[in-house]
Amino acid sequence: GDTASIGMGQFCHLIRRNIDMLYIIEDNGVYGLTKGQFSATADQGSKQKTGAFNPYEVIDCCALAITLDCGFVARSFSGDAKQMVPLIKSGLSHKGLALMDVISPCITFNNHEGSTKSYKYVQDHDKPLHALDFIEAQPEITADYAEGATKVIDLPDGTHLVLKKTDRDYDPTDKAAAFEAIEKSHREGVLLTGLLYIDEKKHDLNTMLNLVDTPLWAMKEADTRPSKAVLDQIMAGYR
């Protein structure tokens, strides 16, 4: 929600400036803190526990990032550690902004109007010392499947995800192919995972501004103050 809605402006400029960082989106399609409303990343036609359907088109953060020329774009599933770990390592080693859209199903949400165990009902009828939540234990969801394969992930609430890994022949440096692959995955109703796009030639902000690798807090006065010879050379340029 923060990335694709209220934080959209900041997200776009984060990519535009190409800050050297790994940006991970926890993508569950709902606003859990506002009673499970659909977020901008919820798929069109998806259903709430209340029975309401989402009428709006999804905002695909990966497609948006590629449009804005992000140098590293990936998507994964929180239950597929085998894929996520190397993607995170790759993102951390990438020079510039690395975006990871992680599909993270919210399976604990049960706070709808009319429930006597809802947050609002308890707050109105009790005076606890602390606001506590109880989350029922659920089995761990994992996924391990071959490159290029499609796998259906069944969730404890009865819903499911359809995941598809990019195959070995997929070229993540081809921007047009990345768009085509994402659009095809939408038509097929699957979530395409893997390294979707990477531009290793794109310069990060530090490189563009010719900044030193040493952080400012670690520099001494002698490191930040030009010598007399350097100042004389600068002044000579104004004569």
N, C-alpha and C positions, 0 to 999 in steps of 0.2 A: 504493500500500500504506500509506504513512504517513497519508494522509488518511482512507481508508475503513476502516482496521483499528486499529493501535496509536494513531494520532492522531485517532481519531473524536471523543473527548471534547473535545480542544482545538479541533478543526474546528467542532464545534457551538457552543462558546462564543465562538469567533472571529466567527461569524455573529451570535450573540446580542448581542454587544457592538458590532457594526457598526463595527469598526476601519476607518479610512480607508486602504485599501490594495487593490492588485490581487493576487488569489490565483490562481495558475495551477497546475492539476493536470496533470502529465505522466502521462497515463492509458494504460498499455500492458498492463494486465491480468496482469502477472507480477511476481514478486519476483526480479529478475535476480541479486541478490547472494546469494540462497539457493537456487541451482540451479533457477531457473525455476518455482517453485511458482506455482499460481494465486493471484492476489490477490483481494481482495473485489470488485474491479471487473471480474473476468473473467465473461463471459457464461456462463449455464448451458448445458451441453452442449458447450462449447468443448474442444478437444483439445490436449494437450501433444505434443511430439515423441516422448515415450516411449509415446504411445498412450493415456494416461489421459484420462478425460473429467471435466470439472468438474460435480459433482452439485448445486451450490448456486446459489441465486438471486443475481443480480447486485445490488450496492448502487449505485444510480444517484445519484451525487453531486449532479447538478443537481436531481433531484426532491427529495432530502433538503434541499438548500439552500432551495428554494422553500417546503418544509414549515416550515422554521425562519424563514421570512419574510426571506430575503436580498434586498436591494434591487436586485441586478444579477446575473443568471445567464446564462451563455453557454456554448456548446460549439462546438468547431471541430476541424479535422483538420490535423495538422502539415504536410501536403503542400499545403494550400490557403492559401498566403500572401495571396492576394487577399482572402480572407475574414478571415483571422486579424489582419492589420495594423489594419484599422479597428475590429475588436472590441477589440483591445488598447488602441488609442487611446481608445475609448469607455470602457473599464474604468478607465483611468488618469484620465480626466476626471470619472468618477462620484464624487460625494461620499458616502463610506461604503465598505463592503466590496463589491468586484466579484469575482465568481467566474468563472473560465474553466476548463472541463474540456476539455483538448486531447487528442484521440485520437492517441497517438504510438506506432505499432507498433514492437515490439522485434524486429528481423529478424537480429540478430547472435548470438543465443543458441545455443550449441552446446557445452554443458558437462555432458552427462549421464553417468551412471554407466556405466562400461565403455569410455569413450573414452580412448584413449592420449594424446590432446591436451587432456584436461580439466585444469582448474586443480589439482584434488587429485592426479591422477596425476603431473603434472610436479613438484609440490611434494614428493611422496614419493620420487621417483627422481632428482632433480637438486638442485643447490645454486646457484641463480643469484644474482647480485649484486642483481638487481631482479626483481620479479614483473611480467612483461610480457605483454600480450595482443596478438593479431593479429586485426584486423577486416577481413575481405575487402570490397573496394570494391563497392558496389551502386549502380545508377542512381538518381538522385533521383526521388522519387515526388511528382507534382504533380496538382492537380485544379483545373479551371476549368469551371464549369457554371452554368446559369441558375437564378434564384430559383424555388423550388417544384419543381425537377427532382430526379431520383434518378440517382446515378452509382455504378457498381461500380468499386472501386479494386483492381486486382490487385497483390499483394505478391510480392516475389522468392522467398519460401518456398513459394509455391503457394496460399496462402490469399488471401482477399479481404475487403474492407469494402464495405458498401452504405451510401452517404451520401445524405441527403436535406436540401436546404436549405429553410428556412422561406420562404414566398412573401411577396409585397408586401402582401397583405391580412392577414397574421398580426399579431395585436395582442399585443405583448410585455408590455403593462400589465395584461392579463387573467390573473390568477393561476389561476383555474379552467381556462381554456383552455390554459394552459401545462402543467398536470397532464395534461389530456386528450391534448394533442399528444404528450407524452413517452410516455404509456401506449400510445397508438396506434402510435408508432414501435417500441415493444417487440413489439407483436403482429405488426407487419409485418416485423420483423427488420431494421430499418434504424436508422442513427444519425442522429437529427435534429440539424442544425447551424444556427447562427445565434444571434441574441439571443433567448433563450427567455423571459426575464422581467426586468422592471425596475420598480422603485418609486422614482420621482424625489422623492417627498415624504418618504421615510424619512430621519430625522435620524441623522447619524453621532455617534460618541462625543464628539468635540470640541464639536459643537454642543450636545448634551444637557448637557454639563458647563460650557458657556459659557466654553470656553478661548480664549485669544487665538491669533491666527495665527502670531505670532513664536515660534520654538522657544526652550525654556528656556535653552539654551546661548548664545543670541544676546542675551539680556537683560542689562541692566546692573543694578546694585544699586538704583538709583533706580526702575527699572521694577517691581521685585518688592517694594519696601518701601513700605507705605502712608504717605501724608503725615500730618503732625500733625493737620490739619483732618479727614481721614478717620478717624483713630483717635479724635479727640474725638467725632465723630459716632457712632461705634460704641459708645463708652463711655456716651454720653448715652442710648443705647437701653437700658442696664441700670439706669438710675437710677429 
